[in-house]
């Protein structure tokens, strides 16, 4: 078995019911992440959510208009979601989450990102916040569900690129 195969076969799976935490962090960039984060807030998994890596000029109203939100999700977006605009990459997301967690006295974070991105994101977050508990909540993008990654070149390329980024970052942290 190759290292890439092992990486893909051991991607984290979404748990049915995540634990109650102090805050949720959603890293932008993938399908269904924000919707899942908002639903977790509605379900009272946490009282606050940070959406990190938001494009400059994006507002909560624009997000609400682009998503089909329930009434509860719309209320939650207005009151309990913080938009963060500075992060440009995964290490930036981790630093933004660290600052947000310190400001809001958050000790346990539920990290919401795509399953293929979770190994690297969790590595960055635990490196930036060794004093915080980071709990993975991976999302499987709707267009990846049920597909064989090795027979679809676009999915294979996505997984290969993420595997290389993860591997490179692990090597950086060792040295």
C-alpha positions as CSV (number, residue, x, y, z in Angstrom):
1,X,0.0,0.0,0.0
2,X,1.4,3.4,-0.9
3,X,1.5,6.3,1.5
4,X,-1.2,8.1,-0.6
5,X,-3.5,5.1,-0.4
6,X,-3.0,5.0,3.4
7,X,-3.7,8.7,3.7
8,X,-6.9,8.4,1.8
9,X,-8.1,5.2,3.5
10,X,-7.5,6.7,7.0
11,X,-9.2,10.0,6.4
12,X,-11.3,10.8,9.5
13,X,-15.0,9.9,9.4
14,X,-17.7,12.2,10.6
15,X,-19.2,11.3,14.0
16,X,-22.9,11.1,14.4
17,X,-23.2,13.3,17.4
18,X,-20.2,15.6,18.2
19,X,-19.5,16.5,21.8
20,X,-20.6,19.8,23.4
21,X,-17.7,22.3,23.0
22,X,-16.9,25.9,23.8
23,X,-16.6,27.0,20.2
24,X,-16.7,25.9,16.6
25,X,-14.2,26.9,13.9
26,X,-15.2,26.5,10.2
27,X,-12.3,26.9,7.7
28,X,-13.6,28.3,4.5
29,X,-12.9,26.8,1.1
30,X,-15.0,23.6,0.9
31,X,-18.5,22.6,0.2
32,X,-21.0,22.2,3.0
33,X,-18.7,23.4,5.8
34,X,-20.6,26.5,6.8
35,X,-23.9,24.8,6.6
36,X,-22.7,22.1,8.9
37,X,-21.2,24.7,11.3
38,X,-24.5,26.6,11.5
39,X,-26.5,23.4,12.1
40,X,-24.1,22.5,14.9
41,X,-24.8,25.9,16.5
42,X,-28.6,25.4,16.0
43,X,-28.1,22.0,17.7
44,X,-26.4,23.7,20.6
45,X,-23.1,22.0,20.1
46,X,-21.4,25.3,21.0
47,X,-22.5,28.9,21.7
48,X,-20.1,30.5,19.2
49,X,-18.7,29.9,15.7
50,X,-15.7,31.4,14.0
51,X,-15.7,31.4,10.2
52,X,-12.1,32.0,9.2
53,X,-10.6,32.9,5.9
54,X,-13.6,34.9,4.7
55,X,-13.1,36.9,1.5
56,X,-12.7,40.6,2.0
57,X,-16.0,42.5,1.7
58,X,-18.2,39.4,2.4
59,X,-20.9,40.1,5.0
60,X,-23.2,38.0,7.0
61,X,-26.1,39.2,4.8
62,X,-24.3,38.1,1.7
63,X,-23.7,34.7,3.3
64,X,-27.3,34.4,4.3
65,X,-28.5,35.2,0.8
66,X,-26.1,32.7,-0.9
67,X,-27.2,29.8,1.4
68,X,-30.6,28.4,1.9
69,X,-30.9,28.9,5.6
70,X,-33.6,27.9,8.0
71,X,-35.0,30.6,10.3
72,X,-32.9,29.2,13.2
73,X,-29.7,29.2,11.1
74,X,-30.3,32.8,10.0
75,X,-30.8,33.9,13.6
76,X,-27.6,32.0,14.7
77,X,-25.6,33.6,11.8
78,X,-26.6,37.0,13.0
79,X,-25.8,36.6,16.7
80,X,-23.2,34.0,17.2
81,X,-20.9,33.8,14.2
82,X,-17.7,35.8,13.9
83,X,-16.3,36.4,10.4
84,X,-12.5,36.5,10.2
85,X,-10.9,38.1,7.1
86,X,-7.1,37.9,7.6
87,X,-6.4,34.2,7.2
88,X,-5.2,33.3,3.7
89,X,-4.2,29.7,4.4
90,X,-4.5,26.9,6.9
91,X,-1.8,28.2,9.2
92,X,-3.5,31.5,9.1
93,X,-6.8,29.9,10.0
94,X,-5.1,28.3,13.0
95,X,-3.6,31.6,14.2
96,X,-7.0,33.3,13.8
97,X,-8.7,30.5,15.8
98,X,-6.1,30.8,18.5
99,X,-6.7,34.6,18.8
100,X,-10.5,34.1,18.8
101,X,-10.3,31.3,21.4
102,X,-8.1,33.5,23.7
103,X,-10.5,36.5,23.3
104,X,-13.5,34.3,24.1
105,X,-11.9,32.0,26.7
106,X,-12.6,29.0,24.6
107,X,-10.8,25.8,25.7
108,X,-12.5,23.1,23.4
109,X,-12.9,23.7,19.7
110,X,-14.7,21.7,17.1
111,X,-12.8,22.0,13.9
112,X,-15.1,21.8,10.8
113,X,-13.4,21.2,7.5
114,X,-13.3,18.7,4.7
115,X,-12.2,15.2,5.5
116,X,-9.3,15.4,3.1
117,X,-8.2,18.7,4.6
118,X,-8.6,17.5,8.3
119,X,-5.2,15.9,8.8
120,X,-3.3,19.0,7.9
121,X,-5.8,21.4,9.5
122,X,-5.7,19.4,12.8
123,X,-1.9,19.4,12.6
124,X,-1.8,23.2,12.2
125,X,-4.5,23.9,14.9
126,X,-2.8,21.6,17.5
127,X,0.5,23.2,16.7
128,X,-0.8,26.7,17.1
129,X,-2.9,25.8,20.2
130,X,-1.3,23.0,22.2
131,X,-3.2,24.2,25.3
132,X,-6.6,23.8,23.6
133,X,-8.5,20.7,22.9
134,X,-9.2,20.4,19.1
135,X,-11.9,18.0,18.1
136,X,-12.2,17.0,14.4
137,X,-15.5,17.2,12.7
138,X,-14.8,16.3,9.1
139,X,-17.2,17.0,6.2
140,X,-17.4,14.8,3.1
141,X,-18.2,17.1,0.2
142,X,-21.4,16.2,-1.5
143,X,-19.6,15.7,-4.9
144,X,-17.1,13.3,-3.4
145,X,-19.6,11.0,-1.6
146,X,-19.8,7.5,-3.1
147,X,-17.1,8.0,-5.7
148,X,-14.0,5.9,-6.0
149,X,-11.1,8.4,-5.6
150,X,-8.7,6.3,-7.6
151,X,-10.9,6.2,-10.7
152,X,-11.7,9.9,-10.9
153,X,-8.6,11.9,-11.9
154,X,-10.0,15.1,-10.3
155,X,-10.6,13.5,-7.0
156,X,-7.2,11.7,-7.1
157,X,-5.5,15.0,-7.9
158,X,-7.3,16.7,-5.0
159,X,-6.3,13.9,-2.5
160,X,-2.7,13.8,-3.9
161,X,-2.3,17.6,-3.5
162,X,-3.6,17.5,0.0
163,X,-1.4,14.5,0.9
164,X,1.7,16.3,-0.4
165,X,0.8,19.5,1.6
166,X,0.3,17.5,4.7
167,X,3.5,15.5,4.3
168,X,5.5,18.6,3.6
169,X,4.1,20.4,6.7
170,X,4.9,17.4,8.9
171,X,8.5,17.4,7.6
172,X,8.7,21.1,8.3
173,X,7.6,20.7,11.8
174,X,10.2,17.9,12.4
175,X,13.0,20.1,11.3
